[in-house]
């Protein structure tokens, strides 16, 4: 999967792109780690869907949902890891398809993919508990908690979620979820010694939100450290198109002056080795 193909997939995400998210995460896994057996991981995902179809033929929606829960949590014994633990491995859908264990975000996204492949209309609500799904059933809605094995929440439990101080009953869109995933993966990679992989993740995240000054600043620091002086300068110019220098953090202003000195000393600004993504 190339950078260009992933950008095409990102641009095609809309409110109904639920079955496109899991393949996009596998493609992103490959971009960040080209050693992964990407074709094999796509086959694993398709085979999971095939297995489910063979068990659900002729069943109604309620029965399909119960069969999905049994398939996911009993037959495949899928395990959610600690929500506070972030790593490039537990955020990898490719790894989840072989280990049947992952960060709750990735596991919930996989569950959603399987649900929509069975035409079960589940939505992911924005709540403090990041694995609450809304099951739309005509004029009725049920809420299920995947961290509790897909347990249906009682009316009182739903009220507590909706009435909390940080509550939000809006539902994520596929594009929202991919942005959340990129936020998690950049956090995980910031704690590793893989700067070029982190640079790719920053660049993907900026493609989703090119006015995010936090990301622009972080990428400028990383590009400067890797020797991509020209590209760091471009990031900082964009940063200061949104933020006045007098209001910017001292570290950003200091970096800008250092990069600017390099620009003034050479008419040919050096670029770092390897591919650069904007």
TIDO-254663 format. One record per residue (C-alpha): x, y, z; residue number from 0; residue in three letters. Coordinates in nm, 3 decimals. Layout:
// residues N
{x X; y Y; z Z; n NUM; res ALA}
...
***
This chain:
// residues 278
{x 0.000; y 0.000; z 0.000; n 0; res UNK}
{x 0.149; y 0.331; z -0.108; n 1; res UNK}
{x 0.109; y 0.675; z 0.047; n 2; res UNK}
{x -0.093; y 0.787; z -0.256; n 3; res UNK}
{x -0.338; y 0.494; z -0.230; n 4; res UNK}
{x -0.394; y 0.559; z 0.139; n 5; res UNK}
{x -0.469; y 0.926; z 0.068; n 6; res UNK}
{x -0.729; y 0.818; z -0.188; n 7; res UNK}
{x -0.891; y 0.591; z 0.075; n 8; res UNK}
{x -0.889; y 0.873; z 0.331; n 9; res UNK}
{x -1.053; y 1.116; z 0.089; n 10; res UNK}
{x -1.327; y 0.863; z 0.014; n 11; res UNK}
{x -1.427; y 0.817; z 0.379; n 12; res UNK}
{x -1.784; y 0.927; z 0.445; n 13; res UNK}
{x -2.056; y 0.860; z 0.703; n 14; res UNK}
{x -2.131; y 0.516; z 0.555; n 15; res UNK}
{x -1.773; y 0.394; z 0.514; n 16; res UNK}
{x -1.783; y 0.152; z 0.808; n 17; res UNK}
{x -1.651; y -0.145; z 0.612; n 18; res UNK}
{x -1.366; y 0.065; z 0.468; n 19; res UNK}
{x -1.212; y 0.145; z 0.808; n 20; res UNK}
{x -1.059; y -0.194; z 0.892; n 21; res UNK}
{x -0.890; y -0.229; z 0.549; n 22; res UNK}
{x -0.761; y 0.128; z 0.588; n 23; res UNK}
{x -0.604; y 0.039; z 0.925; n 24; res UNK}
{x -0.436; y -0.266; z 0.770; n 25; res UNK}
{x -0.301; y -0.045; z 0.490; n 26; res UNK}
{x -0.178; y 0.207; z 0.748; n 27; res UNK}
{x -0.009; y -0.075; z 0.941; n 28; res UNK}
{x 0.179; y -0.165; z 0.624; n 29; res UNK}
{x 0.282; y 0.195; z 0.555; n 30; res UNK}
{x 0.423; y 0.226; z 0.907; n 31; res UNK}
{x 0.573; y -0.124; z 0.905; n 32; res UNK}
{x 0.641; y -0.252; z 0.551; n 33; res UNK}
{x 0.762; y -0.590; z 0.685; n 34; res UNK}
{x 0.405; y -0.696; z 0.769; n 35; res UNK}
{x 0.240; y -0.959; z 0.549; n 36; res UNK}
{x -0.030; y -0.721; z 0.430; n 37; res UNK}
{x -0.196; y -0.946; z 0.170; n 38; res UNK}
{x -0.222; y -1.222; z 0.430; n 39; res UNK}
{x -0.381; y -0.982; z 0.680; n 40; res UNK}
{x -0.641; y -0.874; z 0.425; n 41; res UNK}
{x -0.719; y -1.243; z 0.369; n 42; res UNK}
{x -0.753; y -1.299; z 0.744; n 43; res UNK}
{x -1.004; y -1.014; z 0.768; n 44; res UNK}
{x -1.206; y -1.143; z 0.471; n 45; res UNK}
{x -1.201; y -1.497; z 0.613; n 46; res UNK}
{x -1.341; y -1.375; z 0.947; n 47; res UNK}
{x -1.632; y -1.219; z 0.761; n 48; res UNK}
{x -1.677; y -1.540; z 0.559; n 49; res UNK}
{x -1.682; y -1.750; z 0.879; n 50; res UNK}
{x -1.948; y -1.525; z 1.029; n 51; res UNK}
{x -2.163; y -1.535; z 0.716; n 52; res UNK}
{x -2.160; y -1.913; z 0.721; n 53; res UNK}
{x -2.295; y -1.908; z 1.078; n 54; res UNK}
{x -2.557; y -1.637; z 1.027; n 55; res UNK}
{x -2.728; y -1.737; z 0.704; n 56; res UNK}
{x -3.105; y -1.702; z 0.739; n 57; res UNK}
{x -3.092; y -1.553; z 1.090; n 58; res UNK}
{x -3.272; y -1.238; z 1.204; n 59; res UNK}
{x -3.089; y -0.931; z 1.329; n 60; res UNK}
{x -3.110; y -1.022; z 1.700; n 61; res UNK}
{x -2.983; y -1.370; z 1.632; n 62; res UNK}
{x -2.702; y -1.236; z 1.412; n 63; res UNK}
{x -2.594; y -1.004; z 1.693; n 64; res UNK}
{x -2.588; y -1.287; z 1.948; n 65; res UNK}
{x -2.394; y -1.503; z 1.702; n 66; res UNK}
{x -2.144; y -1.219; z 1.651; n 67; res UNK}
{x -2.090; y -1.184; z 2.027; n 68; res UNK}
{x -2.034; y -1.558; z 2.062; n 69; res UNK}
{x -1.798; y -1.564; z 1.761; n 70; res UNK}
{x -1.593; y -1.266; z 1.883; n 71; res UNK}
{x -1.569; y -1.332; z 2.257; n 72; res UNK}
{x -1.612; y -1.712; z 2.288; n 73; res UNK}
{x -1.504; y -1.879; z 1.965; n 74; res UNK}
{x -1.214; y -1.638; z 1.895; n 75; res UNK}
{x -1.163; y -1.549; z 2.264; n 76; res UNK}
{x -1.084; y -1.187; z 2.175; n 77; res UNK}
{x -0.914; y -1.005; z 2.463; n 78; res UNK}
{x -0.904; y -0.630; z 2.525; n 79; res UNK}
{x -0.578; y -0.500; z 2.669; n 80; res UNK}
{x -0.540; y -0.214; z 2.915; n 81; res UNK}
{x -0.689; y 0.102; z 2.765; n 82; res UNK}
{x -0.399; y 0.308; z 2.910; n 83; res UNK}
{x -0.135; y 0.094; z 2.741; n 84; res UNK}
{x -0.039; y 0.232; z 2.400; n 85; res UNK}
{x 0.208; y 0.064; z 2.168; n 86; res UNK}
{x 0.250; y 0.029; z 1.793; n 87; res UNK}
{x 0.173; y -0.342; z 1.839; n 88; res UNK}
{x -0.148; y -0.331; z 2.040; n 89; res UNK}
{x -0.275; y -0.056; z 1.807; n 90; res UNK}
{x -0.206; y -0.273; z 1.501; n 91; res UNK}
{x -0.514; y -0.433; z 1.348; n 92; res UNK}
{x -0.282; y -0.669; z 1.160; n 93; res UNK}
{x -0.154; y -0.799; z 1.495; n 94; res UNK}
{x -0.508; y -0.821; z 1.633; n 95; res UNK}
{x -0.608; y -1.049; z 1.345; n 96; res UNK}
{x -0.341; y -1.300; z 1.445; n 97; res UNK}
{x -0.332; y -1.262; z 1.824; n 98; res UNK}
{x -0.704; y -1.186; z 1.885; n 99; res UNK}
{x -0.594; y -0.933; z 2.142; n 100; res UNK}
{x -0.550; y -0.556; z 2.112; n 101; res UNK}
{x -0.605; y -0.212; z 2.257; n 102; res UNK}
{x -0.982; y -0.162; z 2.310; n 103; res UNK}
{x -0.997; y 0.099; z 2.033; n 104; res UNK}
{x -0.871; y -0.142; z 1.767; n 105; res UNK}
{x -1.077; y -0.433; z 1.901; n 106; res UNK}
{x -1.395; y -0.223; z 1.898; n 107; res UNK}
{x -1.323; y -0.108; z 1.544; n 108; res UNK}
{x -1.283; y -0.471; z 1.432; n 109; res UNK}
{x -1.611; y -0.563; z 1.603; n 110; res UNK}
{x -1.783; y -0.276; z 1.421; n 111; res UNK}
{x -1.646; y -0.399; z 1.088; n 112; res UNK}
{x -1.784; y -0.747; z 1.149; n 113; res UNK}
{x -2.120; y -0.607; z 1.264; n 114; res UNK}
{x -2.166; y -0.395; z 0.953; n 115; res UNK}
{x -2.064; y -0.685; z 0.729; n 116; res UNK}
{x -2.364; y -0.865; z 0.883; n 117; res UNK}
{x -2.582; y -0.554; z 0.829; n 118; res UNK}
{x -2.618; y -0.491; z 1.203; n 119; res UNK}
{x -2.648; y -0.110; z 1.238; n 120; res UNK}
{x -2.409; y -0.034; z 1.524; n 121; res UNK}
{x -2.270; y 0.315; z 1.588; n 122; res UNK}
{x -1.984; y 0.419; z 1.816; n 123; res UNK}
{x -2.082; y 0.690; z 2.063; n 124; res UNK}
{x -1.845; y 0.950; z 2.203; n 125; res UNK}
{x -1.828; y 0.864; z 2.571; n 126; res UNK}
{x -1.566; y 0.840; z 2.844; n 127; res UNK}
{x -1.591; y 0.463; z 2.810; n 128; res UNK}
{x -1.459; y 0.435; z 2.456; n 129; res UNK}
{x -1.624; y 0.102; z 2.376; n 130; res UNK}
{x -1.995; y 0.188; z 2.406; n 131; res UNK}
{x -2.190; y 0.106; z 2.090; n 132; res UNK}
{x -2.539; y 0.221; z 1.995; n 133; res UNK}
{x -2.758; y -0.040; z 1.828; n 134; res UNK}
{x -3.024; y 0.133; z 1.620; n 135; res UNK}
{x -3.333; y -0.088; z 1.587; n 136; res UNK}
{x -3.616; y 0.098; z 1.416; n 137; res UNK}
{x -3.748; y 0.351; z 1.667; n 138; res UNK}
{x -3.561; y 0.184; z 1.951; n 139; res UNK}
{x -3.195; y 0.202; z 2.050; n 140; res UNK}
{x -2.995; y -0.033; z 2.269; n 141; res UNK}
{x -2.651; y 0.043; z 2.409; n 142; res UNK}
{x -2.388; y -0.226; z 2.452; n 143; res UNK}
{x -2.056; y -0.219; z 2.635; n 144; res UNK}
{x -1.789; y -0.420; z 2.453; n 145; res UNK}
{x -1.552; y -0.402; z 2.751; n 146; res UNK}
{x -1.814; y -0.607; z 2.937; n 147; res UNK}
{x -1.845; y -0.866; z 2.662; n 148; res UNK}
{x -2.116; y -0.683; z 2.470; n 149; res UNK}
{x -2.353; y -0.651; z 2.767; n 150; res UNK}
{x -2.666; y -0.448; z 2.698; n 151; res UNK}
{x -2.683; y -0.147; z 2.929; n 152; res UNK}
{x -2.987; y -0.083; z 3.145; n 153; res UNK}
{x -3.179; y 0.244; z 3.120; n 154; res UNK}
{x -3.014; y 0.365; z 3.443; n 155; res UNK}
{x -2.666; y 0.283; z 3.310; n 156; res UNK}
{x -2.740; y 0.470; z 2.988; n 157; res UNK}
{x -2.864; y 0.771; z 3.186; n 158; res UNK}
{x -2.542; y 0.776; z 3.390; n 159; res UNK}
{x -2.335; y 0.778; z 3.071; n 160; res UNK}
{x -2.544; y 1.051; z 2.910; n 161; res UNK}
{x -2.568; y 1.266; z 3.226; n 162; res UNK}
{x -2.199; y 1.259; z 3.322; n 163; res UNK}
{x -1.991; y 1.579; z 3.326; n 164; res UNK}
{x -1.788; y 1.467; z 3.023; n 165; res UNK}
{x -2.076; y 1.300; z 2.844; n 166; res UNK}
{x -2.142; y 1.325; z 2.473; n 167; res UNK}
{x -2.407; y 1.119; z 2.300; n 168; res UNK}
{x -2.293; y 1.210; z 1.951; n 169; res UNK}
{x -2.169; y 0.923; z 1.735; n 170; res UNK}
{x -1.829; y 0.904; z 1.569; n 171; res UNK}
{x -1.811; y 0.901; z 1.191; n 172; res UNK}
{x -1.560; y 0.673; z 1.014; n 173; res UNK}
{x -1.343; y 0.978; z 0.946; n 174; res UNK}
{x -1.357; y 1.077; z 1.316; n 175; res UNK}
{x -1.248; y 0.727; z 1.414; n 176; res UNK}
{x -0.952; y 0.725; z 1.177; n 177; res UNK}
{x -0.841; y 1.060; z 1.321; n 178; res UNK}
{x -0.868; y 0.912; z 1.672; n 179; res UNK}
{x -0.663; y 0.612; z 1.561; n 180; res UNK}
{x -0.388; y 0.838; z 1.421; n 181; res UNK}
{x -0.386; y 1.034; z 1.746; n 182; res UNK}
{x -0.333; y 0.711; z 1.943; n 183; res UNK}
{x -0.064; y 0.578; z 1.709; n 184; res UNK}
{x 0.133; y 0.906; z 1.717; n 185; res UNK}
{x 0.119; y 0.901; z 2.099; n 186; res UNK}
{x 0.252; y 0.545; z 2.096; n 187; res UNK}
{x 0.529; y 0.619; z 1.846; n 188; res UNK}
{x 0.644; y 0.930; z 2.036; n 189; res UNK}
{x 0.767; y 0.692; z 2.304; n 190; res UNK}
{x 0.978; y 0.483; z 2.064; n 191; res UNK}
{x 1.306; y 0.520; z 1.874; n 192; res UNK}
{x 1.142; y 0.509; z 1.530; n 193; res UNK}
{x 1.151; y 0.874; z 1.416; n 194; res UNK}
{x 1.084; y 0.807; z 1.046; n 195; res UNK}
{x 0.778; y 0.596; z 1.132; n 196; res UNK}
{x 0.658; y 0.873; z 1.361; n 197; res UNK}
{x 0.710; y 1.123; z 1.078; n 198; res UNK}
{x 0.479; y 0.916; z 0.857; n 199; res UNK}
{x 0.216; y 0.903; z 1.132; n 200; res UNK}
{x 0.236; y 1.282; z 1.186; n 201; res UNK}
{x 0.199; y 1.338; z 0.812; n 202; res UNK}
{x -0.110; y 1.116; z 0.793; n 203; res UNK}
{x -0.264; y 1.295; z 1.092; n 204; res UNK}
{x -0.197; y 1.635; z 0.933; n 205; res UNK}
{x -0.366; y 1.514; z 0.613; n 206; res UNK}
{x -0.678; y 1.467; z 0.827; n 207; res UNK}
{x -0.642; y 1.805; z 1.000; n 208; res UNK}
{x -0.400; y 2.043; z 0.828; n 209; res UNK}
{x -0.473; y 2.327; z 1.072; n 210; res UNK}
{x -0.371; y 2.129; z 1.381; n 211; res UNK}
{x -0.094; y 2.350; z 1.522; n 212; res UNK}
{x 0.012; y 2.092; z 1.780; n 213; res UNK}
{x 0.086; y 1.839; z 1.505; n 214; res UNK}
{x 0.255; y 2.098; z 1.284; n 215; res UNK}
{x 0.484; y 2.197; z 1.569; n 216; res UNK}
{x 0.569; y 1.837; z 1.659; n 217; res UNK}
{x 0.642; y 1.749; z 1.297; n 218; res UNK}
{x 0.860; y 2.060; z 1.256; n 219; res UNK}
{x 1.075; y 1.953; z 1.553; n 220; res UNK}
{x 1.104; y 1.600; z 1.415; n 221; res UNK}
{x 1.184; y 1.712; z 1.061; n 222; res UNK}
{x 1.451; y 1.947; z 1.193; n 223; res UNK}
{x 1.603; y 1.665; z 1.400; n 224; res UNK}
{x 1.611; y 1.438; z 1.092; n 225; res UNK}
{x 1.774; y 1.706; z 0.878; n 226; res UNK}
{x 1.467; y 1.799; z 0.673; n 227; res UNK}
{x 1.534; y 2.170; z 0.713; n 228; res UNK}
{x 1.327; y 2.292; z 0.421; n 229; res UNK}
{x 1.024; y 2.091; z 0.528; n 230; res UNK}
{x 1.060; y 2.201; z 0.893; n 231; res UNK}
{x 1.061; y 2.561; z 0.770; n 232; res UNK}
{x 0.740; y 2.498; z 0.573; n 233; res UNK}
{x 0.571; y 2.349; z 0.883; n 234; res UNK}
{x 0.669; y 2.646; z 1.097; n 235; res UNK}
{x 0.549; y 2.899; z 0.839; n 236; res UNK}
{x 0.212; y 2.722; z 0.836; n 237; res UNK}
{x 0.213; y 2.708; z 1.218; n 238; res UNK}
{x 0.258; y 3.083; z 1.241; n 239; res UNK}
{x -0.022; y 3.142; z 0.991; n 240; res UNK}
{x -0.252; y 3.023; z 1.274; n 241; res UNK}
{x -0.062; y 3.138; z 1.584; n 242; res UNK}
{x 0.092; y 3.480; z 1.655; n 243; res UNK}
{x 0.460; y 3.455; z 1.748; n 244; res UNK}
{x 0.395; y 3.646; z 2.070; n 245; res UNK}
{x 0.152; y 3.371; z 2.177; n 246; res UNK}
{x 0.358; y 3.071; z 2.062; n 247; res UNK}
{x 0.555; y 2.853; z 2.306; n 248; res UNK}
{x 0.916; y 2.960; z 2.354; n 249; res UNK}
{x 1.045; y 2.628; z 2.212; n 250; res UNK}
{x 0.859; y 2.679; z 1.882; n 251; res UNK}
{x 0.983; y 3.037; z 1.842; n 252; res UNK}
{x 1.339; y 2.930; z 1.920; n 253; res UNK}
{x 1.319; y 2.649; z 1.663; n 254; res UNK}
{x 1.182; y 2.891; z 1.403; n 255; res UNK}
{x 1.479; y 3.127; z 1.450; n 256; res UNK}
{x 1.725; y 2.836; z 1.425; n 257; res UNK}
{x 1.565; y 2.711; z 1.104; n 258; res UNK}
{x 1.549; y 3.065; z 0.966; n 259; res UNK}
{x 1.923; y 3.110; z 1.025; n 260; res UNK}
{x 1.989; y 2.799; z 0.822; n 261; res UNK}
{x 1.770; y 2.932; z 0.542; n 262; res UNK}
{x 1.954; y 3.266; z 0.537; n 263; res UNK}
{x 2.298; y 3.102; z 0.535; n 264; res UNK}
{x 2.227; y 2.887; z 0.232; n 265; res UNK}
{x 2.030; y 2.955; z -0.084; n 266; res UNK}
{x 1.997; y 2.578; z -0.125; n 267; res UNK}
{x 1.827; y 2.440; z 0.184; n 268; res UNK}
{x 1.923; y 2.076; z 0.238; n 269; res UNK}
{x 1.651; y 1.812; z 0.251; n 270; res UNK}
{x 1.687; y 1.491; z 0.446; n 271; res UNK}
{x 1.733; y 1.149; z 0.294; n 272; res UNK}
{x 1.437; y 0.936; z 0.192; n 273; res UNK}
{x 1.075; y 1.019; z 0.104; n 274; res UNK}
{x 0.903; y 1.330; z 0.240; n 275; res UNK}
{x 0.529; y 1.354; z 0.286; n 276; res UNK}
{x 0.343; y 1.681; z 0.312; n 277; res UNK}
***
